[in-house]
Amino acid sequence: MAPHTPPSASRSSQGLDRPRDSTPVITETHIHVDANELAGLGRDVLVLTAEERRWGRRRVKTGAGRELVLALPTGSVLTPGHILYISTHWYVVVEAADEPVLAVTPRSRDEALRVAFEVGNRHFTLAIDGDRLLVPDDTAMEQLLTRLDVPWKRDHAIFVPVGAGHRHD
């Protein structure tokens, strides 16, 4: 299918290229469109974990089974809620997957700051979810939280990190 090009944007400004097999190639992380331009189009989703949203070069399948090729610039991170692709009859929006996390419930502001510092010092990411701090469900994080003697539990949640940390593994 030919891609839907909003009146105010060209294909190149949307980061859309087409390989010979007609699988859409995504070269930008966000297409800027007015919500009215999506009216009448079918909504499809690309559900990814926080880690998967950082993998910018690969083939992916949408919720409806459509294949897309991600060819994003190095360092790109997909953001939940952003429109990734628009076709003639449908569009794809990025959604965050529910994933395993360790949920920390700090007893004070100082404890929250200490946890955030220690997590960041180990180059892990952290998300804020109301009164809770979320970190990846990882053995190193479990050991850290136990050593810090902070209340935590295993949970599943949408994980949208505050920063763009990296790991040393």
PyMOL commands that set and color helices and strands:
alter all, ss='L'
color gray80, all
select helices_A, chain A and resi 11-14+35-38+52-54+109-121+139-148
alter helices_A, ss='H'
color red, helices_A
select strands_A, chain A and resi 16-17+25-26+42-48+57-61+67-71+83-86+90-96+98-104+127-129+132-136+152-158
alter strands_A, ss='S'
color yellow, strands_A
deselect
rebuild
show_as cartoon
